[in-house]
Amino acid sequence: MTDPVRSPLGHVFERSVIEEWIKKQGHVCPITMSPLSTLELAPDDELAEEIRRWQLRRDLDENTPKSPVKNVSNDAKVASPIAEILNPKNAEDDLYDF
């Protein structure tokens, strides 16, 4: 969705899709079948901004190189939170070092 619009009843549609619906099916809401015209559709700027932020986060996540998680042996010193999860024995032992 790139251009969300909201009907008077609060339903959200992609602008091009609802305009095409109204053109082909008549001035009626596809959800409620109540009268609806393109003039009643209001841009949903807040949702559009939220979609843009989501797309940016998704694009950043897809372009961020993923590093494989290495196996941690029982004798290895815990060096990261991931290692603590993978090797809880060493993490617990560190709690009692005085």
Protein Blocks (a to p, Z undefined) as FASTA:
>chain_A
ZZdcddfkopacdfklmmmmmmmnopadfklopacdfklpccdfklmmmmmmmmmmmmmm
mmpccdddddddfkbccfbfklmmmmmmlmmmmmmpZZ
